[in-house]
Amino acid sequence: MQHEPTQSELRQQLLDLICTQAYKEGDFVLSSGQRSTYYINGKLVTLHPQGGRLIGQVLLPMIGDAAVAVAGLTLGADP
């Protein structure tokens, strides 16, 4: 019998994935032109097989039955 992870465990797994895959330290020039010593590339988590699953598992209980649609921005340039 497999252990079903709790929401707290799922959130921790997602945070761990963000820290290992998306969080980078260095010298970055942001699209605003400002500089930063860290950068979080969320695409690296949302497009990661485990990341996509974890995001769904964490967000679905937050959305509940009240949602009638889910939408978001595209990941690439649009003509």
PDB file of N, CA, C and O in Angstrom:
ATOM      1  N   MET A   1       0.848  -1.188   0.000  1.00  0.00           N
ATOM      2  CA  MET A   1       0.000   0.000   0.000  1.00  0.00           C
ATOM      3  C   MET A   1       0.886   1.242   0.000  1.00  0.00           C
ATOM      4  O   MET A   1       1.806   1.371   0.808  1.00  0.00           O
ATOM      5  N   GLN A   2       0.591   2.140  -0.913  1.00  0.00           N
ATOM      6  CA  GLN A   2       1.419   3.336  -1.075  1.00  0.00           C
ATOM      7  C   GLN A   2       0.889   4.482  -0.216  1.00  0.00           C
ATOM      8  O   GLN A   2      -0.320   4.688  -0.111  1.00  0.00           O
ATOM      9  N   HIS A   3       1.808   5.221   0.392  1.00  0.00           N
ATOM     10  CA  HIS A   3       1.468   6.374   1.233  1.00  0.00           C
ATOM     11  C   HIS A   3       0.978   7.519   0.358  1.00  0.00           C
ATOM     12  O   HIS A   3       1.660   7.913  -0.587  1.00  0.00           O
ATOM     13  N   GLU A   4      -0.193   8.053   0.664  1.00  0.00           N
ATOM     14  CA  GLU A   4      -0.735   9.219  -0.048  1.00  0.00           C
ATOM     15  C   GLU A   4      -0.187  10.476   0.630  1.00  0.00           C
ATOM     16  O   GLU A   4      -0.467  10.706   1.806  1.00  0.00           O
ATOM     17  N   PRO A   5       0.590  11.296  -0.089  1.00  0.00           N
ATOM     18  CA  PRO A   5       1.205  12.468   0.547  1.00  0.00           C
ATOM     19  C   PRO A   5       0.167  13.501   0.993  1.00  0.00           C
ATOM     20  O   PRO A   5      -0.864  13.691   0.347  1.00  0.00           O
ATOM     21  N   THR A   6       0.463  14.155   2.101  1.00  0.00           N
ATOM     22  CA  THR A   6      -0.399  15.224   2.599  1.00  0.00           C
ATOM     23  C   THR A   6      -0.143  16.493   1.790  1.00  0.00           C
ATOM     24  O   THR A   6       0.845  16.579   1.060  1.00  0.00           O
ATOM     25  N   GLN A   7      -1.027  17.471   1.920  1.00  0.00           N
ATOM     26  CA  GLN A   7      -0.828  18.752   1.235  1.00  0.00           C
ATOM     27  C   GLN A   7       0.471  19.406   1.684  1.00  0.00           C
ATOM     28  O   GLN A   7       1.172  20.021   0.880  1.00  0.00           O
ATOM     29  N   SER A   8       0.787  19.276   2.950  1.00  0.00           N
ATOM     30  CA  SER A   8       2.033  19.845   3.464  1.00  0.00           C
ATOM     31  C   SER A   8       3.243  19.187   2.799  1.00  0.00           C
ATOM     32  O   SER A   8       4.201  19.870   2.437  1.00  0.00           O
ATOM     33  N   GLU A   9       3.199  17.879   2.640  1.00  0.00           N
ATOM     34  CA  GLU A   9       4.300  17.167   1.986  1.00  0.00           C
ATOM     35  C   GLU A   9       4.405  17.550   0.510  1.00  0.00           C
ATOM     36  O   GLU A   9       5.506  17.721  -0.013  1.00  0.00           O
ATOM     37  N   LEU A  10       3.253  17.684  -0.163  1.00  0.00           N
ATOM     38  CA  LEU A  10       3.248  18.082  -1.572  1.00  0.00           C
ATOM     39  C   LEU A  10       3.832  19.481  -1.741  1.00  0.00           C
ATOM     40  O   LEU A  10       4.616  19.726  -2.658  1.00  0.00           O
ATOM     41  N   ARG A  11       3.449  20.395  -0.855  1.00  0.00           N
ATOM     42  CA  ARG A  11       3.982  21.760  -0.913  1.00  0.00           C
ATOM     43  C   ARG A  11       5.487  21.767  -0.696  1.00  0.00           C
ATOM     44  O   ARG A  11       6.212  22.504  -1.364  1.00  0.00           O
ATOM     45  N   GLN A  12       5.956  20.947   0.238  1.00  0.00           N
ATOM     46  CA  GLN A  12       7.395  20.878   0.502  1.00  0.00           C
ATOM     47  C   GLN A  12       8.131  20.308  -0.703  1.00  0.00           C
ATOM     48  O   GLN A  12       9.207  20.792  -1.055  1.00  0.00           O
ATOM     49  N   GLN A  13       7.569  19.291  -1.336  1.00  0.00           N
ATOM     50  CA  GLN A  13       8.179  18.724  -2.543  1.00  0.00           C
ATOM     51  C   GLN A  13       8.259  19.776  -3.647  1.00  0.00           C
ATOM     52  O   GLN A  13       9.266  19.873  -4.347  1.00  0.00           O
ATOM     53  N   LEU A  14       7.194  20.561  -3.800  1.00  0.00           N
ATOM     54  CA  LEU A  14       7.180  21.615  -4.814  1.00  0.00           C
ATOM     55  C   LEU A  14       8.225  22.684  -4.491  1.00  0.00           C
ATOM     56  O   LEU A  14       8.948  23.132  -5.381  1.00  0.00           O
ATOM     57  N   LEU A  15       8.306  23.087  -3.245  1.00  0.00           N
ATOM     58  CA  LEU A  15       9.312  24.072  -2.831  1.00  0.00           C
ATOM     59  C   LEU A  15      10.724  23.548  -3.076  1.00  0.00           C
ATOM     60  O   LEU A  15      11.590  24.285  -3.548  1.00  0.00           O
ATOM     61  N   ASP A  16      10.954  22.278  -2.755  1.00  0.00           N
ATOM     62  CA  ASP A  16      12.269  21.677  -2.993  1.00  0.00           C
ATOM     63  C   ASP A  16      12.614  21.709  -4.478  1.00  0.00           C
ATOM     64  O   ASP A  16      13.751  21.998  -4.853  1.00  0.00           O
ATOM     65  N   LEU A  17      11.627  21.409  -5.320  1.00  0.00           N
ATOM     66  CA  LEU A  17      11.854  21.420  -6.765  1.00  0.00           C
ATOM     67  C   LEU A  17      12.150  22.837  -7.260  1.00  0.00           C
ATOM     68  O   LEU A  17      13.022  23.032  -8.107  1.00  0.00           O
ATOM     69  N   ILE A  18      11.429  23.818  -6.733  1.00  0.00           N
ATOM     70  CA  ILE A  18      11.694  25.219  -7.091  1.00  0.00           C
ATOM     71  C   ILE A  18      13.125  25.595  -6.700  1.00  0.00           C
ATOM     72  O   ILE A  18      13.845  26.219  -7.479  1.00  0.00           O
ATOM     73  N   CYS A  19      13.524  25.213  -5.500  1.00  0.00           N
ATOM     74  CA  CYS A  19      14.872  25.560  -5.021  1.00  0.00           C
ATOM     75  C   CYS A  19      15.964  24.887  -5.840  1.00  0.00           C
ATOM     76  O   CYS A  19      17.003  25.496  -6.098  1.00  0.00           O
ATOM     77  N   THR A  20      15.747  23.640  -6.254  1.00  0.00           N
ATOM     78  CA  THR A  20      16.798  22.919  -6.979  1.00  0.00           C
ATOM     79  C   THR A  20      16.786  23.187  -8.478  1.00  0.00           C
ATOM     80  O   THR A  20      17.839  23.136  -9.114  1.00  0.00           O
ATOM     81  N   GLN A  21      15.627  23.470  -9.057  1.00  0.00           N
ATOM     82  CA  GLN A  21      15.523  23.604 -10.507  1.00  0.00           C
ATOM     83  C   GLN A  21      15.418  25.053 -10.988  1.00  0.00           C
ATOM     84  O   GLN A  21      15.972  25.395 -12.033  1.00  0.00           O
ATOM     85  N   ALA A  22      14.721  25.899 -10.244  1.00  0.00           N
ATOM     86  CA  ALA A  22      14.379  27.227 -10.761  1.00  0.00           C
ATOM     87  C   ALA A  22      15.150  28.377 -10.125  1.00  0.00           C
ATOM     88  O   ALA A  22      15.342  29.411 -10.766  1.00  0.00           O
ATOM     89  N   TYR A  23      15.592  28.226  -8.894  1.00  0.00           N
ATOM     90  CA  TYR A  23      16.257  29.318  -8.174  1.00  0.00           C
ATOM     91  C   TYR A  23      17.734  29.369  -8.548  1.00  0.00           C
ATOM     92  O   TYR A  23      18.455  28.380  -8.415  1.00  0.00           O
ATOM     93  N   LYS A  24      18.169  30.520  -9.011  1.00  0.00           N
ATOM     94  CA  LYS A  24      19.573  30.713  -9.388  1.00  0.00           C
ATOM     95  C   LYS A  24      20.105  31.978  -8.731  1.00  0.00           C
ATOM     96  O   LYS A  24      19.397  32.979  -8.625  1.00  0.00           O
ATOM     97  N   GLU A  25      21.354  31.925  -8.294  1.00  0.00           N
ATOM     98  CA  GLU A  25      22.033  33.097  -7.749  1.00  0.00           C
ATOM     99  C   GLU A  25      23.123  33.523  -8.715  1.00  0.00           C
ATOM    100  O   GLU A  25      23.773  32.689  -9.346  1.00  0.00           O
ATOM    101  N   GLY A  26      23.314  34.819  -8.823  1.00  0.00           N
ATOM    102  CA  GLY A  26      24.314  35.365  -9.731  1.00  0.00           C
ATOM    103  C   GLY A  26      24.011  36.825  -9.991  1.00  0.00           C
ATOM    104  O   GLY A  26      23.384  37.494  -9.170  1.00  0.00           O
ATOM    105  N   ASP A  27      24.454  37.313 -11.123  1.00  0.00           N
ATOM    106  CA  ASP A  27      24.205  38.699 -11.516  1.00  0.00           C
ATOM    107  C   ASP A  27      23.282  38.671 -12.730  1.00  0.00           C
ATOM    108  O   ASP A  27      23.688  38.257 -13.815  1.00  0.00           O
ATOM    109  N   PHE A  28      22.036  39.113 -12.542  1.00  0.00           N
ATOM    110  CA  PHE A  28      21.026  39.039 -13.595  1.00  0.00           C
ATOM    111  C   PHE A  28      20.514  40.429 -13.942  1.00  0.00           C
ATOM    112  O   PHE A  28      20.330  41.270 -13.062  1.00  0.00           O
ATOM    113  N   VAL A  29      20.287  40.662 -15.218  1.00  0.00           N
ATOM    114  CA  VAL A  29      19.620  41.870 -15.680  1.00  0.00           C
ATOM    115  C   VAL A  29      18.192  41.460 -16.016  1.00  0.00           C
ATOM    116  O   VAL A  29      17.969  40.638 -16.905  1.00  0.00           O
ATOM    117  N   LEU A  30      17.230  42.030 -15.305  1.00  0.00           N
ATOM    118  CA  LEU A  30      15.827  41.690 -15.491  1.00  0.00           C
ATOM    119  C   LEU A  30      15.259  42.407 -16.706  1.00  0.00           C
ATOM    120  O   LEU A  30      15.878  43.334 -17.227  1.00  0.00           O
ATOM    121  N   SER A  31      14.085  41.983 -17.161  1.00  0.00           N
ATOM    122  CA  SER A  31      13.476  42.613 -18.341  1.00  0.00           C
ATOM    123  C   SER A  31      13.199  44.097 -18.105  1.00  0.00           C
ATOM    124  O   SER A  31      13.095  44.865 -19.062  1.00  0.00           O
ATOM    125  N   SER A  32      13.079  44.506 -16.849  1.00  0.00           N
ATOM    126  CA  SER A  32      12.872  45.917 -16.520  1.00  0.00           C
ATOM    127  C   SER A  32      14.156  46.732 -16.652  1.00  0.00           C
ATOM    128  O   SER A  32      14.133  47.962 -16.610  1.00  0.00           O
ATOM    129  N   GLY A  33      15.283  46.022 -16.814  1.00  0.00           N
ATOM    130  CA  GLY A  33      16.574  46.694 -16.861  1.00  0.00           C
ATOM    131  C   GLY A  33      17.257  46.733 -15.504  1.00  0.00           C
ATOM    132  O   GLY A  33      18.453  47.013 -15.419  1.00  0.00           O
ATOM    133  N   GLN A  34      16.511  46.457 -14.442  1.00  0.00           N
ATOM    134  CA  GLN A  34      17.100  46.430 -13.106  1.00  0.00           C
ATOM    135  C   GLN A  34      17.938  45.170 -12.944  1.00  0.00           C
ATOM    136  O   GLN A  34      17.775  44.193 -13.675  1.00  0.00           O
ATOM    137  N   ARG A  35      18.835  45.218 -11.968  1.00  0.00           N
ATOM    138  CA  ARG A  35      19.710  44.080 -11.704  1.00  0.00           C
ATOM    139  C   ARG A  35      19.227  43.342 -10.459  1.00  0.00           C
ATOM    140  O   ARG A  35      18.596  43.922  -9.575  1.00  0.00           O
ATOM    141  N   SER A  36      19.540  42.055 -10.414  1.00  0.00           N
ATOM    142  CA  SER A  36      19.176  41.229  -9.272  1.00  0.00           C
ATOM    143  C   SER A  36      20.284  40.216  -9.028  1.00  0.00           C
ATOM    144  O   SER A  36      20.983  39.810  -9.956  1.00  0.00           O
ATOM    145  N   THR A  37      20.436  39.815  -7.779  1.00  0.00           N
ATOM    146  CA  THR A  37      21.430  38.798  -7.444  1.00  0.00           C
ATOM    147  C   THR A  37      20.817  37.399  -7.416  1.00  0.00           C
ATOM    148  O   THR A  37      21.521  36.422  -7.160  1.00  0.00           O
ATOM    149  N   TYR A  38      19.511  37.294  -7.676  1.00  0.00           N
ATOM    150  CA  TYR A  38      18.868  35.983  -7.777  1.00  0.00           C
ATOM    151  C   TYR A  38      17.782  36.036  -8.843  1.00  0.00           C
ATOM    152  O   TYR A  38      17.302  37.110  -9.206  1.00  0.00           O
ATOM    153  N   TYR A  39      17.403  34.866  -9.334  1.00  0.00           N
ATOM    154  CA  TYR A  39      16.383  34.766 -10.376  1.00  0.00           C
ATOM    155  C   TYR A  39      15.649  33.444 -10.204  1.00  0.00           C
ATOM    156  O   TYR A  39      16.271  32.415  -9.940  1.00  0.00           O
ATOM    157  N   ILE A  40      14.338  33.468 -10.351  1.00  0.00           N
ATOM    158  CA  ILE A  40      13.534  32.248 -10.302  1.00  0.00           C
ATOM    159  C   ILE A  40      12.886  32.071 -11.668  1.00  0.00           C
ATOM    160  O   ILE A  40      12.041  32.869 -12.071  1.00  0.00           O
ATOM    161  N   ASN A  41      13.285  31.025 -12.374  1.00  0.00           N
ATOM    162  CA  ASN A  41      12.728  30.714 -13.684  1.00  0.00           C
ATOM    163  C   ASN A  41      11.628  29.671 -13.490  1.00  0.00           C
ATOM    164  O   ASN A  41      11.886  28.468 -13.514  1.00  0.00           O
ATOM    165  N   GLY A  42      10.414  30.144 -13.300  1.00  0.00           N
ATOM    166  CA  GLY A  42       9.280  29.267 -13.020  1.00  0.00           C
ATOM    167  C   GLY A  42       8.983  28.266 -14.118  1.00  0.00           C
ATOM    168  O   GLY A  42       8.421  27.203 -13.854  1.00  0.00           O
ATOM    169  N   LYS A  43       9.354  28.595 -15.353  1.00  0.00           N
ATOM    170  CA  LYS A  43       9.115  27.663 -16.466  1.00  0.00           C
ATOM    171  C   LYS A  43       9.821  26.329 -16.239  1.00  0.00           C
ATOM    172  O   LYS A  43       9.321  25.279 -16.643  1.00  0.00           O
ATOM    173  N   LEU A  44      10.976  26.374 -15.598  1.00  0.00           N
ATOM    174  CA  LEU A  44      11.723  25.147 -15.363  1.00  0.00           C
ATOM    175  C   LEU A  44      10.982  24.203 -14.431  1.00  0.00           C
ATOM    176  O   LEU A  44      11.226  22.997 -14.446  1.00  0.00           O
ATOM    177  N   VAL A  45      10.082  24.737 -13.622  1.00  0.00           N
ATOM    178  CA  VAL A  45       9.274  23.900 -12.735  1.00  0.00           C
ATOM    179  C   VAL A  45       7.960  23.515 -13.409  1.00  0.00           C
ATOM    180  O   VAL A  45       7.561  22.352 -13.358  1.00  0.00           O
ATOM    181  N   THR A  46       7.287  24.469 -14.036  1.00  0.00           N
ATOM    182  CA  THR A  46       5.996  24.153 -14.656  1.00  0.00           C
ATOM    183  C   THR A  46       6.152  23.166 -15.805  1.00  0.00           C
ATOM    184  O   THR A  46       5.231  22.394 -16.071  1.00  0.00           O
ATOM    185  N   LEU A  47       7.287  23.167 -16.491  1.00  0.00           N
ATOM    186  CA  LEU A  47       7.511  22.246 -17.601  1.00  0.00           C
ATOM    187  C   LEU A  47       8.204  20.948 -17.181  1.00  0.00           C
ATOM    188  O   LEU A  47       8.375  20.045 -18.000  1.00  0.00           O
ATOM    189  N   HIS A  48       8.596  20.854 -15.930  1.00  0.00           N
ATOM    190  CA  HIS A  48       9.221  19.641 -15.392  1.00  0.00           C
ATOM    191  C   HIS A  48       8.111  18.615 -15.123  1.00  0.00           C
ATOM    192  O   HIS A  48       7.079  18.984 -14.561  1.00  0.00           O
ATOM    193  N   PRO A  49       8.284  17.346 -15.501  1.00  0.00           N
ATOM    194  CA  PRO A  49       7.206  16.364 -15.296  1.00  0.00           C
ATOM    195  C   PRO A  49       6.703  16.298 -13.854  1.00  0.00           C
ATOM    196  O   PRO A  49       5.494  16.292 -13.623  1.00  0.00           O
ATOM    197  N   GLN A  50       7.598  16.250 -12.903  1.00  0.00           N
ATOM    198  CA  GLN A  50       7.193  16.207 -11.499  1.00  0.00           C
ATOM    199  C   GLN A  50       6.610  17.550 -11.069  1.00  0.00           C
ATOM    200  O   GLN A  50       5.669  17.591 -10.276  1.00  0.00           O
ATOM    201  N   GLY A  51       7.159  18.645 -11.586  1.00  0.00           N
ATOM    202  CA  GLY A  51       6.678  19.975 -11.220  1.00  0.00           C
ATOM    203  C   GLY A  51       5.251  20.213 -11.658  1.00  0.00           C
ATOM    204  O   GLY A  51       4.441  20.724 -10.885  1.00  0.00           O
ATOM    205  N   GLY A  52       4.931  19.846 -12.897  1.00  0.00           N
ATOM    206  CA  GLY A  52       3.568  20.011 -13.388  1.00  0.00           C
ATOM    207  C   GLY A  52       2.563  19.245 -12.550  1.00  0.00           C
ATOM    208  O   GLY A  52       1.483  19.749 -12.241  1.00  0.00           O
ATOM    209  N   ARG A  53       2.926  18.014 -12.182  1.00  0.00           N
ATOM    210  CA  ARG A  53       2.050  17.191 -11.344  1.00  0.00           C
ATOM    211  C   ARG A  53       1.875  17.819  -9.962  1.00  0.00           C
ATOM    212  O   ARG A  53       0.758  17.908  -9.453  1.00  0.00           O
ATOM    213  N   LEU A  54       2.981  18.253  -9.360  1.00  0.00           N
ATOM    214  CA  LEU A  54       2.908  18.846  -8.023  1.00  0.00           C
ATOM    215  C   LEU A  54       2.101  20.138  -8.019  1.00  0.00           C
ATOM    216  O   LEU A  54       1.322  20.381  -7.097  1.00  0.00           O
ATOM    217  N   ILE A  55       2.280  20.965  -9.038  1.00  0.00           N
ATOM    218  CA  ILE A  55       1.513  22.210  -9.121  1.00  0.00           C
ATOM    219  C   ILE A  55       0.023  21.892  -9.159  1.00  0.00           C
ATOM    220  O   ILE A  55      -0.770  22.527  -8.465  1.00  0.00           O
ATOM    221  N   GLY A  56      -0.354  20.908  -9.970  1.00  0.00           N
ATOM    222  CA  GLY A  56      -1.756  20.509 -10.037  1.00  0.00           C
ATOM    223  C   GLY A  56      -2.271  19.985  -8.708  1.00  0.00           C
ATOM    224  O   GLY A  56      -3.376  20.330  -8.290  1.00  0.00           O
ATOM    225  N   GLN A  57      -1.479  19.154  -8.041  1.00  0.00           N
ATOM    226  CA  GLN A  57      -1.905  18.577  -6.767  1.00  0.00           C
ATOM    227  C   GLN A  57      -2.022  19.628  -5.664  1.00  0.00           C
ATOM    228  O   GLN A  57      -2.861  19.503  -4.772  1.00  0.00           O
ATOM    229  N   VAL A  58      -1.195  20.646  -5.723  1.00  0.00           N
ATOM    230  CA  VAL A  58      -1.244  21.701  -4.703  1.00  0.00           C
ATOM    231  C   VAL A  58      -2.368  22.698  -5.000  1.00  0.00           C
ATOM    232  O   VAL A  58      -3.059  23.140  -4.082  1.00  0.00           O
ATOM    233  N   LEU A  59      -2.555  23.053  -6.271  1.00  0.00           N
ATOM    234  CA  LEU A  59      -3.543  24.081  -6.619  1.00  0.00           C
ATOM    235  C   LEU A  59      -4.979  23.574  -6.664  1.00  0.00           C
ATOM    236  O   LEU A  59      -5.899  24.314  -6.315  1.00  0.00           O
ATOM    237  N   LEU A  60      -5.192  22.334  -7.085  1.00  0.00           N
ATOM    238  CA  LEU A  60      -6.557  21.835  -7.236  1.00  0.00           C
ATOM    239  C   LEU A  60      -7.388  21.960  -5.959  1.00  0.00           C
ATOM    240  O   LEU A  60      -8.526  22.425  -6.030  1.00  0.00           O
ATOM    241  N   PRO A  61      -6.869  21.563  -4.795  1.00  0.00           N
ATOM    242  CA  PRO A  61      -7.663  21.746  -3.573  1.00  0.00           C
ATOM    243  C   PRO A  61      -7.946  23.218  -3.252  1.00  0.00           C
ATOM    244  O   PRO A  61      -8.954  23.527  -2.617  1.00  0.00           O
ATOM    245  N   MET A  62      -7.070  24.120  -3.682  1.00  0.00           N
ATOM    246  CA  MET A  62      -7.287  25.546  -3.439  1.00  0.00           C
ATOM    247  C   MET A  62      -8.405  26.087  -4.319  1.00  0.00           C
ATOM    248  O   MET A  62      -9.154  26.975  -3.912  1.00  0.00           O
ATOM    249  N   ILE A  63      -8.511  25.544  -5.527  1.00  0.00           N
ATOM    250  CA  ILE A  63      -9.537  26.001  -6.461  1.00  0.00           C
ATOM    251  C   ILE A  63     -10.903  25.471  -6.062  1.00  0.00           C
ATOM    252  O   ILE A  63     -11.892  26.203  -6.087  1.00  0.00           O
ATOM    253  N   GLY A  64     -10.955  24.205  -5.697  1.00  0.00           N
ATOM    254  CA  GLY A  64     -12.211  23.598  -5.276  1.00  0.00           C
ATOM    255  C   GLY A  64     -13.208  23.480  -6.412  1.00  0.00           C
ATOM    256  O   GLY A  64     -12.839  23.495  -7.587  1.00  0.00           O
ATOM    257  N   ASP A  65     -14.475  23.362  -6.047  1.00  0.00           N
ATOM    258  CA  ASP A  65     -15.551  23.199  -7.021  1.00  0.00           C
ATOM    259  C   ASP A  65     -16.067  24.528  -7.554  1.00  0.00           C
ATOM    260  O   ASP A  65     -16.931  24.541  -8.431  1.00  0.00           O
ATOM    261  N   ALA A  66     -15.562  25.633  -7.049  1.00  0.00           N
ATOM    262  CA  ALA A  66     -16.085  26.944  -7.440  1.00  0.00           C
ATOM    263  C   ALA A  66     -15.626  27.381  -8.830  1.00  0.00           C
ATOM    264  O   ALA A  66     -16.263  28.235  -9.446  1.00  0.00           O
ATOM    265  N   ALA A  67     -14.548  26.818  -9.323  1.00  0.00           N
ATOM    266  CA  ALA A  67     -14.006  27.247 -10.618  1.00  0.00           C
ATOM    267  C   ALA A  67     -14.865  26.736 -11.770  1.00  0.00           C
ATOM    268  O   ALA A  67     -15.332  25.597 -11.761  1.00  0.00           O
ATOM    269  N   VAL A  68     -15.060  27.592 -12.747  1.00  0.00           N
ATOM    270  CA  VAL A  68     -15.772  27.185 -13.965  1.00  0.00           C
ATOM    271  C   VAL A  68     -14.807  27.107 -15.148  1.00  0.00           C
ATOM    272  O   VAL A  68     -15.135  26.512 -16.174  1.00  0.00           O
ATOM    273  N   ALA A  69     -13.621  27.703 -15.012  1.00  0.00           N
ATOM    274  CA  ALA A  69     -12.613  27.661 -16.069  1.00  0.00           C
ATOM    275  C   ALA A  69     -11.252  27.991 -15.467  1.00  0.00           C
ATOM    276  O   ALA A  69     -11.157  28.637 -14.424  1.00  0.00           O
ATOM    277  N   VAL A  70     -10.223  27.543 -16.133  1.00  0.00           N
ATOM    278  CA  VAL A  70      -8.855  27.861 -15.740  1.00  0.00           C
ATOM    279  C   VAL A  70      -8.143  28.367 -16.991  1.00  0.00           C
ATOM    280  O   VAL A  70      -8.240  27.754 -18.054  1.00  0.00           O
ATOM    281  N   ALA A  71      -7.432  29.479 -16.868  1.00  0.00           N
ATOM    282  CA  ALA A  71      -6.741  30.059 -18.017  1.00  0.00           C
ATOM    283  C   ALA A  71      -5.370  30.551 -17.589  1.00  0.00           C
ATOM    284  O   ALA A  71      -5.090  30.696 -16.399  1.00  0.00           O
ATOM    285  N   GLY A  72      -4.538  30.800 -18.551  1.00  0.00           N
ATOM    286  CA  GLY A  72      -3.213  31.316 -18.251  1.00  0.00           C
ATOM    287  C   GLY A  72      -2.542  31.829 -19.503  1.00  0.00           C
ATOM    288  O   GLY A  72      -3.058  31.680 -20.610  1.00  0.00           O
ATOM    289  N   LEU A  73      -1.405  32.426 -19.317  1.00  0.00           N
ATOM    290  CA  LEU A  73      -0.640  32.963 -20.439  1.00  0.00           C
ATOM    291  C   LEU A  73       0.071  31.844 -21.182  1.00  0.00           C
ATOM    292  O   LEU A  73       0.370  30.797 -20.608  1.00  0.00           O
ATOM    293  N   THR A  74       0.336  32.067 -22.443  1.00  0.00           N
ATOM    294  CA  THR A  74       1.135  31.120 -23.209  1.00  0.00           C
ATOM    295  C   THR A  74       2.584  31.220 -22.775  1.00  0.00           C
ATOM    296  O   THR A  74       2.977  32.205 -22.150  1.00  0.00           O
ATOM    297  N   LEU A  75       3.377  30.219 -23.098  1.00  0.00           N
ATOM    298  CA  LEU A  75       4.771  30.191 -22.675  1.00  0.00           C
ATOM    299  C   LEU A  75       5.730  30.779 -23.702  1.00  0.00           C
ATOM    300  O   LEU A  75       6.910  30.967 -23.406  1.00  0.00           O
ATOM    301  N   GLY A  76       5.247  31.067 -24.886  1.00  0.00           N
ATOM    302  CA  GLY A  76       6.133  31.595 -25.919  1.00  0.00           C
ATOM    303  C   GLY A  76       5.619  32.901 -26.471  1.00  0.00           C
ATOM    304  O   GLY A  76       4.616  33.447 -26.011  1.00  0.00           O
ATOM    305  N   ALA A  77       6.322  33.383 -27.458  1.00  0.00           N
ATOM    306  CA  ALA A  77       5.910  34.637 -28.092  1.00  0.00           C
ATOM    307  C   ALA A  77       4.675  34.396 -28.951  1.00  0.00           C
ATOM    308  O   ALA A  77       4.574  33.373 -29.629  1.00  0.00           O
ATOM    309  N   ASP A  78       3.758  35.316 -28.922  1.00  0.00           N
ATOM    310  CA  ASP A  78       2.553  35.245 -29.743  1.00  0.00           C
ATOM    311  C   ASP A  78       2.678  36.242 -30.887  1.00  0.00           C
ATOM    312  O   ASP A  78       3.172  37.353 -30.694  1.00  0.00           O
ATOM    313  N   PRO A  79       2.229  35.846 -32.089  1.00  0.00           N
ATOM    314  CA  PRO A  79       2.317  36.784 -33.223  1.00  0.00           C
ATOM    315  C   PRO A  79       1.363  37.954 -33.060  1.00  0.00           C
ATOM    316  O   PRO A  79       1.310  38.832 -33.921  1.00  0.00           O
TER     317      PRO A  79
END
